[in-house]
């Protein structure tokens, strides 16, 4: 537990992703079994401990000091686990618990014994160990490590590809003895469990200059739909829905899950629709905003299911009734997919249509005409491409629609983190609107990418030379610098003062030449909203 | 003559705590006729007073910061040497906070009141240790007046810094330190744990460090990064004021690990706010246990709490049946300066 505490403590303060990786890999290499398996479970969010209620912890805190002092402490620290770890006075001789002892101890404990159990452990650890234990118990680590990053560390630790981990991950329980035996070369690679995730095949972005070199006849084109990529795995009446990184998201989409009464593995785009598919008609896709309301939910209300019904637009068939189709070329899989859907009709599913084209010019024209917000661009897939996990260059390309752009005025700048901590690298920008006293700027978004290192230096200097006000780490700058901002879409938003929210804004060009007064107005941005 | 309780002669005014029978302010926040200064930190020692009474070290620090003519008249008093100021006998006692820091002992009307100034109880190689003295009224600071603050041993924190330097030999280590006190103490602690390499100092730290050295504090070899190629600074230890931690100045250093030495580093959210990758809990103030212990040591019948989180300490003292109240001094609330 103590070593796990030290790991969490270093992760909290380490801003750089690669350094975080290095810390986790080092821990996995040096920590014993089964502790490291439980640590991995904690980092991936797979550890489901019977949580001690905050009230239990507050009572423990009050018993260490008194109610008033603990309340003042909690108020100051702002984090229950840390406040309790710091005020803890109790001490008793004896070894600190290992991570495994904590996990198995909590799982086996009766509710009435939990408080005593925690007390004994806390008495035997230092403040860092106590903090880590309480973080585990309260269920939120918040050390800036995603499940994907933890799995990447596991892959590095075992010198295997991340895909392999993702493929084997699902359905396995902490402390993952079989995975560790395999990764430490003490046992053969375990078999994927039933309903396992298959690593997605991903596409490379297409450089416009490359396109002339590709033989058009070898490629199939389809729309790149703007939802979230999912894999549907179903077998014998059981089903799972996986997102890109192999995370299971079935719980958020019971409407899709209920429709998965087949034995197959499908690749598709999860969308929210206005109208389900009927006959050969495609379902009518709703705005991405509506899909967002369905994401990251542990429970879904009937009202939500009715207002924002989910739908999957199918791209590919990876497995049909136990037959692995991934080693077959795309054209064959496509024919099988079409036949499969005909045999399993369901208004929740439709087929992402192929777009016929003769040459690249024709396809470019089709792409330029596409106005629907549901379309992010085009996918190009070689007819002979096998389904291989990961992002291999050559068989599949994505040809995104040109982004939307506006000219906006920089209003605030904030310092970055890690290597960028001495640079003002995050910019809030605004557009003009009519205020009570004439034209005024209203912030419409924030961007921190899209510029070169040399431009970052220029921007940093400009911010420092044109600062009007400072608010902690934020500087308000003079009105004077215009940026051309590229973004994928813009939506209505109640949470923003401007009433709009941009998707993935990034800086396309610095317009040192353009007078701020000539930057775009808010109405221009509002006109780009497609409901 | 009956004893005169301190609340009748020690008053909180707009400029700060005022001793009426001595006609002097303690650490006033605005220019006054007569000031007694506990120590040289900027929120306590200001320029422009008529008459200043302080320890010789504090007077020297003020001279470095504000020039020799920062007050019309400067009087120094050694620790333990009583001085008559008006009708009050004033004695300065070591507070253990920084070099020259003092508690102000006031004897008047048969009563003894002590204003602690900022203080700590841990050993500090750069200054004299806090000297507890029995008194009727103790005016205590409460910078770290919450039970969450219990400072670890200095040696533990220095070891963490040295471990990190061993772990990242190709990077520089940049430690944010307050210019007066923390900077020199950190250097001394490093020397005590065997670190012998030159320590690189940001320009803003040099004047006061020079003063410490001239007053007999051994800090070992120091150097400047001026003109050094970044490669030569791999593995170097560089100290700078906290405000310079994320400044353009740091771009000259090879991929620096940013550390910060302060008592505030105890709380992770605070440390992250400062952008510290390596928070070192090194405090020049008493922690919670030491605040309570000090009240016990001086056996004061009454305690006024100021300068920090008064509420918790007052609450804890009242529970211990010590007469206590918060004393709000202008300009001192939520002061999170040099800690």
Interface residues (C-beta under 8 A of the other chain):
Chain A: X12 X13 X14 X15 X64 X65 X66 X68 X69 X70 X72 X73 X76 X77 X78 X79 X82 X83 X86 X87 X127 X131 X415 X417 X419 X421 X422 X460
Chain B: X146 X147 X148 X149 X150 X246 X247 X248 X249 X250 X251 X255 X258 X266 X267 X268 X269 X271 X272 X275 X276 X277 X278 X279 X309 X311 X312 X315 X316 X319
